[in-house]
């Protein structure tokens, strides 16, 4: 479903992506791990076409991302942003139905609200939550609303950006379980970027280790702990010593 072929991206003198090659099969959940500043978010922005690569190719379902109708292309994606990134001035249901209230996917207001309430229920929130504002919700509830928004338009591909950041371990576990259930239920293709190893083990079918602008290792999550790659082992075990230099 998603294929990156030798993708490069630099910002001025800083080379962020130095030849990323990665394939994400249709219907699978890929988790990209790596330290801060290694290019995980830039990779997602390149896939979405928000950032133009300097070299290389990115294909979605065999088609280059820079061709065809832009709105139709973006309609295939859903996104759970780090920190939920809800609109403070909109109610919960309006946040969830944001895409359904505008553009090519526009639905009548009553229908959009009904869909939003259904998606809120799917992530474990009651219907009365719909008319609250984000400021009235806990961090875990805001994250669930963000997840409901990500799936509201039934996307083929969903990106999860640090889905458990700022959550306590119990709520993080709840969000991980919800993500896994929903991705499987929808048959969606998913890419998650995270530092949280409990998320990796809960969400992933496959794991890719991004370091120094390239994919250092990729494989099934079941093989991650036993792999002999020193970058992976240092990262997943949180070791200070190893090939990844800690920024001091």
ZIWO-V45322 format. One record per pair of residues at least 6 apart in sequence whose C-alpha atoms are under 8 Angstrom apart, sorted by the first residue. I is the first residue (numbers start at 1). J is the second residue. If there is no record, write none. Layout:
I,J  I,J
//
This chain:
1,23  1,24  1,25  1,26  1,59  1,60  1,61  1,62  1,189  2,23  2,24  2,25  2,26  2,58  2,59  2,60  2,61  2,62  3,21  3,22  3,23  3,24  3,58  3,59  3,60  3,62  4,20  4,21  4,22  4,23  4,56  4,57  4,58  4,59  5,19  5,20  5,21  5,22  5,56  5,57  5,58  6,18  6,19  6,20  6,21  6,55  6,56  6,57  7,17  7,18  7,19  7,20  7,21  7,53  7,54  7,55  7,56  7,57  7,58  8,15  8,16  8,17  8,18  8,19  8,20  8,53  8,54  8,55  8,56  9,15  9,16  9,17  9,18  9,52  9,53  9,54  9,55  10,16  10,17  10,54  15,213  16,38  16,39  16,42  16,212  16,213  17,39  17,42  17,43  17,212  17,213  17,214  18,212  18,213  18,214  19,56  19,213  19,214  20,213  20,214  20,215  21,214  21,215  22,215  24,30  24,189  25,189  26,188  26,189  27,184  27,187  27,188  27,189  27,190  28,188  28,189  28,190  28,205  28,206  29,183  29,189  29,190  29,191  29,192  29,203  29,204  29,205  29,206  30,190  30,191  30,192  30,204  30,205  30,206  30,207  30,208  31,191  31,192  31,193  31,194  31,200  31,203  31,204  31,205  31,206  31,207  31,208  32,40  32,191  32,192  32,193  32,194  32,207  32,208  32,209  32,210  33,40  33,193  33,194  33,195  33,207  33,208  33,209  33,210  34,40  34,194  34,195  34,209  34,210  34,211  34,235  35,195  35,211  35,235  38,210  38,211  38,212  38,213  39,210  39,211  39,213  40,193  40,210  41,161  41,193  42,51  44,159  45,51  46,52  46,53  47,58  47,65  48,65  48,74  49,65  49,66  57,64  58,64  58,65  59,65  65,73  71,104  75,153  75,155  76,155  76,156  76,157  77,155  77,156  77,157  77,158  77,159  78,149  78,150  78,151  78,153  78,154  78,155  78,156  78,157  78,158  78,159  79,147  79,149  79,150  79,158  79,159  79,160  79,161  80,146  80,147  80,149  80,150  80,158  80,159  80,160  80,161  80,163  81,146  81,160  81,161  81,162  81,163  82,160  82,161  82,162  82,163  82,165  83,143  83,163  83,165  83,166  84,142  84,143  84,145  84,146  84,147  85,146  86,95  86,134  86,142  86,146  87,95  87,134  88,133  88,134  88,135  89,133  90,133  90,134  91,130  91,131  91,132  91,133  91,134  92,129  92,130  92,131  92,132  92,133  92,134  92,145  93,113  93,116  93,117  93,130  93,131  94,113  94,116  95,145  95,149  96,116  96,119  96,145  96,146  96,148  96,149  96,150  96,152  97,112  97,113  97,115  97,116  97,149  97,152  98,149  99,105  99,106  99,153  100,106  100,107  100,112  100,152  100,153  101,107  101,108  101,109  101,112  105,153  115,152  116,130  116,148  116,149  116,152  117,126  117,127  117,130  119,148  119,149  119,151  119,152  120,126  120,127  120,130  120,144  120,145  120,148  121,127  122,148  123,144  123,145  123,147  123,148  123,178  124,144  125,141  125,144  134,142  139,166  139,167  140,167  140,171  143,163  143,175  144,175  147,179  150,158  151,158  154,186  155,188  156,187  156,188  156,189  157,188  157,189  157,190  157,191  158,188  158,189  158,190  158,191  159,190  159,191  159,192  160,190  160,191  160,192  160,193  161,192  161,193  161,194  162,192  162,193  162,194  162,195  162,196  163,175  163,176  163,192  163,194  164,172  164,175  164,176  164,196  164,199  172,199  173,198  173,199  176,199  176,202  176,203  177,202  177,203  179,203  180,202  180,203  183,189  183,190  194,200  197,236  200,207  200,221  201,221  204,221  205,220  205,221  206,218  206,219  206,220  206,221  207,218  207,219  207,220  207,221  207,224  208,215  208,216  208,217  208,218  208,219  209,215  209,216  209,217  209,218  209,231  209,232  210,216  210,217  211,231  216,231  217,229  217,232  224,232  225,233  225,236  227,233  230,242  230,243  231,242  231,243  231,244  234,240  234,241  234,242  234,243  234,244  240,246
//
